[in-house]
Amino acid sequence: MQISSGILLEKYLAISRAIAGQMDFQSVLGEIADELYQLFEHDHVDISILLPDQPDRNVSFEVGVSTKWGETNDTPHLTSESPIRDLLIGKVPYYLTSDACNDARFHFERAFDSPIFEANLRSRVHVPLQVHGEVLGSLNLSSHQVGKYGPEHVKIAQQVADLLAPYFNALIWGDQAKTAALSEGAARGREETLRLGAMRLTEAMEEERKRIGMDLHDQTLADLTRILRRLTGLKRRPVSVTTALSGIADDINTCINEVRRIIEDTKPSIMDLFGFTQAVEAQLERTVGGMVPAVKTMVEDSTNSIVDDFPGSLRTALFRIVQEAINNAVKHSSPREVTVKIQTDNQSVLISVNDDGTGMDALQDNHSSGLDNMRVRAAIISADLVFDQVEPDGGTRVIITVPRAQLSDDGDEKFSEELSMEAAQ
């Protein structure tokens, strides 16, 4: 094949014009395929690009025949398994074959060579894409016809590759810069989120500090002042002070309880800190701790912590029901194992407390008031509560079903009564 230098120059300029403004490898390849075909005919053309952050892997972009090389870019190929690995690592300057199906260079143990046979890629030319002496990939052309290409095709393909390589290199580093910018933006976003979170936490702590100060001033300080006045009054009494001391002891005990309440109110719960599942696990551990024989416990959450997205009062009400169910099972059914399961479907969220104890009769006989409390709590949050006998081995299953319609912040006010009940207990 002989092509005049004038025609070659014209085609190379056409390729340069075609790739101008293209911003990805597939678009560049699509634009140059027709111009390249006019230099020499091909049935398949693709480029292999080494990943700058994973040099042992590469991706392929192709036009013409579609093969597995271009279909699996979500999982980059191992360069060591490429049929042209020696070219990609700079070991050979090019590949030229009259029949790749029967060329041993393309076929070795673990070689990703199946597309050669499936697409009937016979004659092949492979040349490197290089910038500053570094191989960044390859330009690959194939024909179904045996013996289609010769040394002159290698020369033309290399000239085209040298024309494309700087452009491809710019695309590679442009992608790298874009990825780095996105990562930096994400990092800055996380940093800003943490900053805002810390600021809100600081504000909340300041508000809580003010509330504690008011509680201590209005209640505890007043109690201590009253106790001080009574003690001062005792100094003026010449008679027995036993009765007065008894009253002061009561006042001190009240004051201690009030301080304890203030402290407990300021402590975040496990559910606030770590979520519903961890709170249930902690409740199980507390309830069965020290029991002989030991009771095995387990929490299975297949919902990706969906309960943590519930309105706060709904989440609290569910925890109280589960808490009561666990206490009942451990204290009144003598179980060997207690399991809490959290599941969901399109209509509802289901939480079940399962034990292998003595069954429903023992539960109802020993703790009917506790069951009534659970029913009241369930009714307040419009949840369905079922007590089920487990057959055939005995045991009890308590199932709480919450319709998904309840799972919105709009419904939070509906549970204010439940919160009031919690505060009163």
C-alpha positions as CSV (number, residue, x, y, z in Angstrom):
1,M,0.0,0.0,0.0
2,Q,1.4,3.3,-1.1
3,I,-0.1,6.7,0.0
4,S,1.5,9.9,-1.0
5,S,2.8,12.2,1.7
6,G,0.3,14.9,0.7
7,I,-2.6,12.6,1.2
8,L,-1.2,11.4,4.6
9,L,-0.8,15.0,5.8
10,E,-4.3,15.8,4.7
11,K,-5.7,12.8,6.7
12,Y,-3.6,13.6,9.7
13,L,-4.9,17.1,9.7
14,A,-8.5,15.8,9.3
15,I,-7.9,13.5,12.4
16,S,-6.6,16.6,14.4
17,R,-9.7,18.6,13.5
18,A,-12.0,15.6,14.3
19,I,-10.7,15.2,17.9
20,A,-10.7,18.9,18.7
21,G,-13.2,19.6,21.5
22,Q,-13.9,15.9,22.3
23,M,-13.8,15.4,26.0
24,D,-13.7,11.6,26.4
25,F,-11.9,8.6,24.9
26,Q,-15.0,7.1,23.3
27,S,-15.9,10.3,21.5
28,V,-12.4,10.7,20.2
29,L,-12.3,7.2,18.9
30,G,-15.7,7.6,17.2
31,E,-14.6,10.8,15.5
32,I,-11.3,9.4,14.1
33,A,-12.6,5.9,13.0
34,D,-13.8,7.1,9.6
35,E,-10.7,9.1,8.9
36,L,-8.5,6.1,10.0
37,Y,-10.5,3.8,7.8
38,Q,-9.6,5.9,4.8
39,L,-5.9,5.3,5.6
40,F,-6.3,1.6,5.7
41,E,-9.4,-0.6,6.0
42,H,-10.3,-2.2,9.4
43,D,-13.2,-4.1,10.9
44,H,-12.4,-3.3,14.5
45,V,-10.4,-0.5,16.2
46,D,-9.9,0.1,19.9
47,I,-7.6,1.9,22.3
48,S,-6.3,0.5,25.5
49,I,-5.5,3.0,28.3
50,L,-3.4,2.2,31.3
51,L,-5.0,3.6,34.5
52,P,-2.6,6.2,36.1
53,D,-3.7,5.3,39.6
54,Q,-3.7,1.5,38.8
55,P,-0.9,0.9,36.4
56,D,-1.4,-2.8,36.5
57,R,-4.9,-2.4,35.0
58,N,-6.3,-1.0,31.8
59,V,-9.6,-0.1,30.1
60,S,-10.6,-0.4,26.4
61,F,-12.7,1.8,24.1
62,E,-13.8,0.4,20.8
63,V,-15.7,1.1,17.6
64,G,-16.9,-1.3,14.9
65,V,-17.3,-4.8,16.4
66,S,-18.3,-4.8,20.0
67,T,-16.2,-7.2,22.2
68,K,-15.8,-8.1,25.9
69,W,-12.7,-5.9,26.0
70,G,-15.0,-2.8,25.8
71,E,-17.9,-4.3,27.7
72,T,-16.2,-4.8,31.1
73,N,-14.8,-1.4,31.8
74,D,-16.6,-1.2,35.1
75,T,-14.0,-3.8,36.2
76,P,-10.6,-2.7,34.6
77,H,-8.7,-5.6,33.0
78,L,-5.4,-6.8,34.4
79,T,-2.6,-5.7,32.2
80,S,-0.8,-8.9,32.9
81,E,-3.7,-10.8,31.2
82,S,-3.8,-8.6,28.1
83,P,-2.9,-10.4,24.8
84,I,-0.6,-7.4,24.1
85,R,0.9,-7.1,27.6
86,D,4.4,-6.9,26.3
87,L,3.5,-3.8,24.3
88,L,1.7,-2.1,27.2
89,I,4.7,-2.6,29.5
90,G,7.2,-1.4,26.9
91,K,8.8,-4.7,26.3
92,V,8.2,-4.7,22.5
93,P,7.8,-1.7,20.1
94,Y,4.7,-3.0,18.3
95,Y,2.7,-6.1,17.3
96,L,2.0,-7.1,13.7
97,T,0.3,-10.4,12.9
98,S,-1.3,-11.9,9.8
99,D,-3.6,-14.2,11.9
100,A,-4.0,-13.5,15.6
101,C,-6.1,-16.6,16.1
102,N,-3.0,-18.7,15.4
103,D,-0.3,-16.4,16.8
104,A,1.1,-17.8,20.0
105,R,2.1,-14.3,21.2
106,F,-1.5,-13.5,21.9
107,H,-2.3,-16.7,23.7
108,F,-0.8,-17.7,27.1
109,E,-2.1,-18.9,30.4
110,R,-4.9,-16.6,31.8
111,A,-4.7,-14.4,28.7
112,F,-7.9,-12.4,28.1
113,D,-7.9,-13.5,24.4
114,S,-11.5,-14.8,23.9
115,P,-12.6,-11.7,21.9
116,I,-10.0,-12.5,19.3
117,F,-11.9,-15.7,18.5
118,E,-15.4,-14.5,19.1
119,A,-15.0,-11.4,16.9
120,N,-12.8,-13.3,14.3
121,L,-10.0,-10.8,14.6
122,R,-7.3,-12.1,12.2
123,S,-4.9,-9.5,10.9
124,R,-3.9,-7.1,13.7
125,V,-1.7,-4.0,14.2
126,H,-0.9,-2.7,17.7
127,V,1.3,0.3,18.4
128,P,2.0,2.2,21.6
129,L,0.6,5.5,22.7
130,Q,3.6,7.3,24.2
131,V,4.3,10.6,25.9
132,H,7.8,11.5,27.0
133,G,8.9,7.9,26.4
134,E,6.2,6.6,28.8
135,V,3.6,4.2,27.4
136,L,0.1,5.3,28.4
137,G,-1.8,2.8,26.2
138,S,-2.1,1.4,22.7
139,L,-3.9,1.9,19.4
140,N,-5.2,-1.4,18.0
141,L,-6.6,-2.2,14.6
142,S,-8.0,-5.5,13.3
143,S,-9.4,-7.1,10.2
144,H,-11.3,-10.3,9.6
145,Q,-9.1,-11.0,6.6
146,V,-5.9,-13.0,7.1
147,G,-2.7,-11.3,5.9
148,K,-4.3,-7.9,5.5
149,Y,-1.6,-5.7,7.1
150,G,2.1,-5.2,6.6
151,P,5.0,-3.0,7.9
152,E,3.6,0.1,6.1
153,H,0.4,-0.2,8.2
154,V,2.5,-0.3,11.3
155,K,4.2,2.9,10.3
156,I,0.9,4.7,9.6
157,A,-0.7,3.4,12.8
158,Q,2.3,4.7,14.8
159,Q,2.1,8.1,13.2
160,V,-1.6,8.3,14.1
161,A,-0.9,7.1,17.6
162,D,1.8,9.8,18.0
163,L,-0.7,12.3,16.9
164,L,-3.4,11.1,19.4
165,A,-1.1,10.4,22.4
166,P,-0.7,14.0,23.7
167,Y,-4.5,14.5,23.4
168,F,-5.2,11.3,25.3
169,N,-2.6,12.2,27.9
170,A,-4.4,15.5,28.5
171,L,-7.7,13.6,28.8
172,I,-6.2,11.3,31.4
173,W,-4.8,14.0,33.5
174,G,-8.0,16.0,33.1
175,D,-10.0,13.0,34.5
176,Q,-7.4,12.8,37.3
177,A,-7.9,16.5,38.1
178,K,-11.6,16.1,38.0
179,T,-11.5,13.1,40.3
180,A,-9.2,15.0,42.7
181,A,-11.4,18.0,42.7
182,L,-14.5,15.9,43.5
183,S,-12.6,14.2,46.3
184,E,-11.5,17.5,47.6
185,G,-15.0,18.9,47.4
186,A,-16.3,15.9,49.2
187,A,-13.7,16.3,51.9
188,R,-14.5,19.9,52.2
189,G,-18.2,19.0,52.4
190,R,-17.5,16.5,55.2
191,E,-15.3,19.1,57.0
192,E,-18.1,21.7,56.7
193,T,-20.6,19.2,57.9
194,L,-18.4,18.4,60.9
195,R,-17.9,22.1,61.6
196,L,-21.7,22.8,61.5
197,G,-22.3,19.7,63.6
198,A,-19.7,20.9,66.2
199,M,-21.2,24.3,66.2
200,R,-24.7,23.0,66.7
201,L,-23.4,20.7,69.5
202,T,-21.7,23.6,71.1
203,E,-24.9,25.7,70.9
204,A,-27.0,22.8,72.3
205,M,-24.5,22.3,75.1
206,E,-24.7,26.0,76.0
207,E,-28.5,25.8,76.1
208,E,-28.3,22.7,78.2
209,R,-25.8,24.4,80.5
210,K,-28.3,27.3,80.9
211,R,-31.1,24.9,81.6
212,I,-29.1,23.1,84.3
213,G,-28.1,26.4,85.9
214,M,-31.8,27.4,86.0
215,D,-32.8,24.0,87.5
216,L,-30.0,24.2,90.1
217,H,-31.0,27.8,91.0
218,D,-34.7,27.3,91.1
219,Q,-34.8,23.9,92.8
220,T,-31.6,22.7,94.4
221,L,-30.3,26.1,95.6
222,A,-33.6,26.9,97.1
223,D,-33.6,23.5,98.9
224,L,-30.1,24.0,100.3
225,T,-31.0,27.5,101.4
226,R,-34.0,26.2,103.3
227,I,-31.8,23.4,104.9
228,L,-29.3,26.1,106.0
229,R,-31.9,28.2,107.6
230,R,-33.2,25.2,109.6
231,L,-29.7,24.3,110.7
232,T,-29.1,27.9,111.8
233,G,-32.3,27.9,113.8
234,L,-31.2,24.8,115.6
235,K,-28.3,26.7,117.2
236,R,-30.7,28.8,119.2
237,R,-32.6,25.8,120.6
238,P,-31.5,24.5,124.0
239,V,-33.8,21.4,123.8
240,S,-33.5,18.1,121.9
241,V,-33.3,18.5,118.1
242,T,-34.1,15.0,117.1
243,T,-37.4,15.9,115.4
244,A,-35.8,18.8,113.6
245,L,-32.9,16.7,112.3
246,S,-35.4,14.1,111.0
247,G,-37.0,16.8,108.9
248,I,-33.7,18.1,107.7
249,A,-32.7,14.5,106.6
250,D,-35.8,14.3,104.5
251,D,-35.0,17.6,102.9
252,I,-31.4,16.5,102.1
253,N,-32.7,13.3,100.6
254,T,-35.1,15.2,98.4
255,C,-32.3,17.5,97.3
256,I,-30.1,14.6,96.5
257,N,-32.9,13.0,94.4
258,E,-33.4,16.3,92.6
259,V,-29.7,16.6,91.7
260,R,-29.7,13.0,90.5
261,R,-32.7,13.8,88.3
262,I,-30.9,16.8,86.8
263,I,-27.8,14.7,86.1
264,E,-29.8,11.9,84.5
265,D,-31.7,14.4,82.3
266,T,-28.4,15.7,80.9
267,K,-26.9,12.2,80.0
268,P,-27.4,11.2,76.4
269,S,-29.0,7.7,76.1
270,I,-27.4,4.8,74.2
271,M,-30.1,5.2,71.6
272,D,-29.2,8.9,71.1
273,L,-25.6,8.1,70.8
274,F,-25.5,4.8,68.9
275,G,-29.0,4.0,67.6
276,F,-32.0,1.8,68.3
277,T,-30.2,-1.6,67.6
278,Q,-27.4,-0.8,70.0
279,A,-29.8,0.3,72.7
280,V,-31.7,-3.0,72.4
281,E,-28.5,-4.9,72.6
282,A,-27.5,-3.0,75.7
283,Q,-30.9,-3.7,77.2
284,L,-30.5,-7.4,76.5
285,E,-27.1,-7.5,78.1
286,R,-28.3,-5.6,81.2
287,T,-31.3,-7.8,81.6
288,V,-29.6,-11.2,81.3
289,G,-26.4,-10.1,83.1
290,G,-25.3,-12.5,85.9
291,M,-28.1,-15.0,85.2
292,V,-27.4,-18.7,85.8
293,P,-27.6,-20.5,83.5
294,A,-26.6,-17.9,81.0
295,V,-29.2,-16.7,78.6
296,K,-28.1,-16.3,74.9
297,T,-29.1,-13.0,73.3
298,M,-29.1,-11.7,69.7
299,V,-30.4,-8.7,67.7
300,E,-30.9,-9.2,64.0
301,D,-31.5,-6.0,62.0
302,S,-32.1,-6.6,58.3
303,T,-33.4,-3.0,57.6
304,N,-30.1,-1.0,57.6
305,S,-31.1,0.7,60.9
306,I,-34.4,2.0,59.6
307,V,-35.7,2.7,63.1
308,D,-33.1,5.4,63.6
309,D,-34.9,7.4,60.9
310,F,-38.2,7.3,62.8
311,P,-39.5,10.4,64.6
312,G,-37.9,10.6,68.1
313,S,-41.0,9.9,70.1
314,L,-42.0,6.9,67.9
315,R,-38.5,5.5,68.3
316,T,-38.7,5.9,72.1
317,A,-42.1,4.3,72.3
318,L,-41.0,1.3,70.3
319,F,-37.9,0.9,72.5
320,R,-40.1,1.0,75.7
321,I,-42.3,-1.8,74.3
322,V,-39.3,-3.9,73.3
323,Q,-37.7,-3.2,76.7
324,E,-40.9,-4.5,78.5
325,A,-41.0,-7.5,76.3
326,I,-37.4,-8.4,77.0
327,N,-37.9,-7.9,80.8
328,N,-41.0,-10.1,80.7
329,A,-39.3,-12.9,78.8
330,V,-36.2,-13.0,81.0
331,K,-37.9,-12.6,84.3
332,H,-41.0,-14.7,83.9
333,S,-40.4,-17.3,81.1
334,S,-37.0,-18.8,82.1
335,P,-35.7,-18.8,78.5
336,R,-32.4,-20.1,77.3
337,E,-32.3,-17.7,74.4
338,V,-33.9,-14.3,73.6
339,T,-33.7,-12.8,70.0
340,V,-34.9,-9.5,68.7
341,K,-35.5,-9.2,65.0
342,I,-36.1,-6.0,63.0
343,Q,-37.6,-6.5,59.6
344,T,-39.5,-4.4,56.9
345,D,-41.6,-4.8,53.8
346,N,-43.4,-2.4,51.6
347,Q,-46.3,-1.8,54.0
348,S,-44.7,-1.9,57.5
349,V,-41.8,-2.3,59.9
350,L,-41.9,-5.4,62.2
351,I,-40.0,-5.8,65.4
352,S,-40.3,-9.2,67.2
353,V,-39.0,-10.3,70.6
354,N,-38.7,-14.1,70.6
355,D,-37.9,-16.4,73.5
356,D,-37.8,-20.2,74.0
357,G,-39.1,-20.0,77.6
358,T,-42.2,-21.5,79.3
359,G,-44.7,-19.7,77.0
360,M,-47.7,-17.4,77.1
361,D,-49.4,-18.8,80.2
362,A,-46.4,-18.0,82.5
363,L,-46.1,-14.6,80.9
364,Q,-49.8,-13.7,81.4
365,D,-50.0,-15.1,84.9
366,N,-46.9,-13.3,86.1
367,H,-47.1,-9.9,84.4
368,S,-50.5,-8.9,83.1
369,S,-50.0,-5.3,84.1
370,G,-46.8,-5.1,82.0
371,L,-48.7,-6.5,79.0
372,D,-51.4,-3.9,79.5
373,N,-48.7,-1.1,79.5
374,M,-47.3,-2.5,76.2
375,R,-50.8,-2.5,74.6
376,V,-51.3,1.1,75.7
377,R,-48.0,2.2,74.3
378,A,-48.7,0.4,71.0
379,A,-52.2,1.9,70.7
380,I,-50.8,5.4,71.2
381,I,-48.4,5.1,68.2
382,S,-51.0,3.2,66.1
383,A,-48.9,0.0,66.1
384,D,-50.3,-3.5,66.0
385,L,-49.1,-5.7,69.0
386,V,-49.4,-9.5,68.9
387,F,-48.5,-12.0,71.5
388,D,-47.9,-15.4,69.8
389,Q,-47.2,-18.9,71.2
390,V,-44.3,-20.5,69.5
391,E,-44.9,-24.1,68.5
392,P,-44.0,-26.9,68.9
393,D,-41.3,-26.2,71.5
394,G,-43.0,-23.5,73.4
395,G,-41.8,-19.9,74.0
396,T,-43.3,-16.6,73.2
397,R,-43.1,-14.2,70.3
398,V,-44.1,-10.5,70.7
399,I,-44.6,-8.8,67.4
400,I,-44.9,-5.0,67.0
401,T,-46.0,-3.9,63.5
402,V,-45.7,-0.2,62.6
403,P,-47.4,0.9,59.3
404,R,-45.1,2.9,57.1
405,A,-47.7,5.7,57.1
406,Q,-46.5,6.4,60.6
407,L,-42.9,6.9,59.7
408,S,-42.8,10.6,59.0
409,D,-41.8,13.7,61.0
410,D,-45.3,15.0,60.3
411,G,-46.6,12.4,62.7
412,D,-44.3,13.4,65.6
413,E,-46.9,15.5,67.3
414,K,-49.1,12.5,67.4
415,F,-46.8,10.9,70.0
416,S,-46.6,13.8,72.4
417,E,-49.0,12.0,74.7
418,E,-46.5,9.0,74.8
419,L,-43.7,11.4,75.8
420,S,-45.9,12.8,78.6
421,M,-46.5,9.3,79.8
422,E,-42.8,8.5,79.7
423,A,-42.0,11.6,81.8
424,A,-44.6,10.7,84.4
425,Q,-43.2,7.2,84.9
